[in-house]
């Protein structure tokens, strides 16, 4: 089976505040992470934002007044369509969580981008069964990319 075709747009409005993050998030690296979790052709935009934009988007679209690690806006209406969506990643939240969880920043970015890519394809974690399925896929994809399982207890 041929690999999924991907059109990927990267946006870095938070680059001034987090230039080291932008240097870490090369097109080649991010493309590798997305393609590893993409099971169909797709067109995705990844936007790396600061806490203010992350908070505004989370409040506007989810009614939650805080910046979260990743927000996914999935636009495909059927499984027969290419995967389309916007994935918003909040740089300061990713950095804080990586430190709190004792993870390398790169590994946490890989996890959250894989997580967002799965959401763009309709995966969710609203109930226990969905969460187990999504976590198993994330663990498998991240393992294939050379990263540790993201949900192991420390």
C-alpha positions as CSV (number, residue, x, y, z in Angstrom):
1,X,0.0,0.0,0.0
2,X,1.5,3.4,-1.0
3,X,2.1,6.0,1.7
4,X,-0.6,8.6,2.2
5,X,0.0,11.8,0.2
6,X,0.2,14.9,2.4
7,X,0.0,18.6,1.7
8,X,1.4,20.3,4.8
9,X,1.4,23.9,5.8
10,X,3.4,25.1,8.8
11,X,2.7,28.4,10.5
12,X,4.9,29.9,13.2
13,X,3.4,33.0,14.7
14,X,5.0,32.1,18.0
15,X,8.5,32.0,16.5
16,X,9.6,35.3,18.0
17,X,8.8,34.1,21.5
18,X,10.0,30.5,20.9
19,X,12.8,30.5,18.3
20,X,14.3,27.3,19.7
21,X,11.0,25.6,19.1
22,X,10.9,26.7,15.5
23,X,14.4,25.3,15.0
24,X,13.3,22.0,16.5
25,X,10.2,21.8,14.4
26,X,11.8,21.5,10.9
27,X,9.5,20.7,8.0
28,X,11.2,17.3,7.5
29,X,10.7,16.3,11.2
30,X,7.1,17.5,11.4
31,X,6.2,15.9,8.1
32,X,7.7,12.6,9.3
33,X,5.5,12.7,12.5
34,X,2.3,13.6,10.6
35,X,2.9,11.0,7.9
36,X,3.5,8.3,10.5
37,X,0.0,8.9,12.0
38,X,-1.9,9.7,8.7
39,X,-3.8,6.7,7.3
40,X,-5.2,8.5,4.2
41,X,-4.3,11.3,1.9
42,X,-4.5,14.7,3.6
43,X,-4.1,18.4,3.6
44,X,-3.2,19.7,7.1
45,X,-2.1,23.1,8.5
46,X,-0.1,23.0,11.7
47,X,0.0,26.4,13.5
48,X,2.4,26.8,16.4
49,X,1.0,29.6,18.7
50,X,1.8,31.4,22.0
51,X,-0.4,31.1,25.1
52,X,-2.6,34.1,24.2
53,X,-3.7,32.7,20.9
54,X,-4.0,29.2,22.3
55,X,-6.2,30.5,25.1
56,X,-8.3,32.6,22.7
57,X,-8.9,29.7,20.4
58,X,-9.7,27.3,23.2
59,X,-12.2,29.7,24.8
60,X,-13.8,30.6,21.4
61,X,-14.2,27.0,20.1
62,X,-14.4,24.9,23.3
63,X,-15.6,27.3,25.9
64,X,-12.5,26.6,28.1
65,X,-10.6,29.7,29.2
66,X,-7.0,28.4,29.2
67,X,-4.4,27.5,26.7
68,X,-4.3,23.8,25.9
69,X,-1.6,21.7,24.3
70,X,-3.2,20.9,21.0
71,X,-6.5,21.8,19.3
72,X,-7.6,20.0,16.1
73,X,-10.2,21.3,13.7
74,X,-11.2,18.5,11.4
75,X,-13.1,19.4,8.2
76,X,-13.5,16.1,6.3
77,X,-17.1,15.1,6.2
78,X,-16.7,11.4,5.3
79,X,-14.0,8.7,5.5
80,X,-13.9,8.7,1.6
81,X,-12.6,12.3,1.5
82,X,-9.0,13.3,2.1
83,X,-8.2,14.2,5.7
84,X,-8.4,18.0,6.0
85,X,-7.9,20.0,9.1
86,X,-6.0,22.6,11.2
87,X,-3.9,21.5,14.1
88,X,-3.0,24.3,16.6
89,X,-0.1,23.5,18.9
90,X,0.6,25.9,21.9
91,X,4.4,26.1,22.3
92,X,4.5,27.3,26.0
93,X,2.1,24.5,27.1
94,X,4.1,21.9,25.3
95,X,7.3,23.1,26.9
96,X,5.7,23.2,30.4
97,X,4.1,19.7,30.0
98,X,7.4,18.2,28.7
99,X,9.2,19.6,31.8
100,X,6.5,18.4,34.2
101,X,6.4,14.9,32.6
102,X,10.2,14.6,32.4
103,X,10.1,14.2,28.6
104,X,12.3,15.7,25.9
105,X,10.7,18.6,24.2
106,X,11.0,16.9,20.8
107,X,9.3,13.7,22.1
108,X,6.4,15.7,23.5
109,X,6.0,17.7,20.3
110,X,6.0,14.4,18.3
111,X,3.3,13.0,20.6
112,X,1.0,16.0,20.4
113,X,1.4,16.2,16.6
114,X,0.6,12.5,16.3
115,X,-2.3,13.1,18.7
116,X,-3.7,16.0,16.7
117,X,-3.3,14.1,13.4
118,X,-5.3,11.3,14.8
119,X,-8.0,13.7,15.9
120,X,-8.1,15.1,12.3
121,X,-9.0,11.6,11.2
122,X,-11.9,11.3,13.6
123,X,-10.2,9.5,16.5
124,X,-11.3,10.7,19.9
125,X,-10.9,10.0,23.6
126,X,-14.3,11.0,25.0
127,X,-15.0,7.6,26.5
128,X,-12.8,4.9,27.9
129,X,-12.8,2.6,24.9
130,X,-12.0,5.4,22.5
131,X,-9.2,6.6,24.7
132,X,-7.7,3.1,24.9
133,X,-7.8,2.8,21.1
134,X,-6.3,6.2,20.5
135,X,-3.6,5.8,23.1
136,X,-2.6,2.4,21.6
137,X,-2.3,3.9,18.2
138,X,-0.3,6.8,19.5
139,X,2.0,4.4,21.4
140,X,2.5,2.3,18.3
141,X,3.2,5.2,16.0
142,X,5.6,6.9,18.4
143,X,7.4,3.6,19.0
144,X,7.9,3.2,15.2
145,X,9.3,6.8,15.2
146,X,11.8,5.8,18.0
147,X,10.1,7.6,20.9
148,X,9.1,6.0,24.2
149,X,5.5,5.2,25.0
150,X,3.8,8.4,26.0
151,X,1.5,7.1,28.6
152,X,3.8,5.0,30.8
153,X,3.8,5.9,34.4
154,X,7.0,7.5,35.6
